[in-house]
Amino acid sequence: MSKELANAQKVYYVTKKDLPLSCPTDDMTLWNSHPKVYMPIAKLGEVMCEYCGAKYILKDE
């Protein structure tokens, strides 16, 4: 299975099974992206990556 391109979208929906959340995620290729950062989405419900501007929204499964 191929991995998703990092930063290919501007909004990503994630669930609790995706936590802890990092950008880029483990399902994304890393070679063309920024350093991996972890974000506190469980506390806030949505976060934005400070490097690429991707928005992550926590949704119910």
C-alpha positions as CSV (number, residue, x, y, z in Angstrom):
1,M,0.0,0.0,0.0
2,S,1.4,3.4,-0.9
3,K,1.5,6.2,1.6
4,E,-0.3,9.5,1.3
5,L,1.6,12.5,0.2
6,A,2.4,14.8,3.1
7,N,0.7,18.2,3.1
8,A,-1.5,17.2,0.1
9,Q,-4.6,18.4,1.7
10,K,-5.4,21.4,3.9
11,V,-7.9,19.7,6.2
12,Y,-7.6,16.2,7.7
13,Y,-10.2,14.5,9.9
14,V,-8.7,12.2,12.6
15,T,-10.2,10.0,15.3
16,K,-9.0,8.9,18.7
17,K,-7.3,5.9,17.2
18,D,-5.0,8.3,15.4
19,L,-3.6,9.7,18.6
20,P,-1.1,10.9,19.5
21,L,-1.3,13.1,16.5
22,S,1.7,14.2,14.5
23,C,2.2,16.1,11.3
24,P,3.1,14.6,9.0
25,T,1.2,11.5,10.2
26,D,2.6,8.0,10.0
27,D,0.5,7.4,6.9
28,M,2.3,10.2,5.0
29,T,5.6,10.1,3.2
30,L,8.2,12.2,5.0
31,W,10.9,12.8,2.4
32,N,9.3,16.0,1.0
33,S,7.8,17.3,4.2
34,H,8.8,19.2,7.4
35,P,10.1,17.8,10.7
36,K,7.6,15.7,12.6
37,V,5.7,17.7,15.3
38,Y,3.2,16.4,17.8
39,M,0.0,18.4,18.4
40,P,-2.4,18.5,21.4
41,I,-5.6,17.8,19.5
42,A,-7.2,15.8,22.3
43,K,-7.4,18.9,24.4
44,L,-8.5,21.3,21.7
45,G,-10.6,19.3,19.2
46,E,-8.8,20.9,16.3
47,V,-5.3,22.1,15.7
48,M,-3.2,23.7,12.9
49,C,0.3,22.6,12.0
50,E,2.7,25.5,12.5
51,Y,4.9,24.3,9.6
52,C,2.5,23.6,6.7
53,G,-0.8,25.1,7.9
54,A,-2.7,21.8,7.6
55,K,-5.8,21.7,9.9
56,Y,-6.6,18.6,11.8
57,I,-10.1,18.1,13.2
58,L,-10.9,15.4,15.8
59,K,-14.2,13.6,15.0
60,D,-16.1,10.8,16.7
61,E,-15.5,7.4,15.2
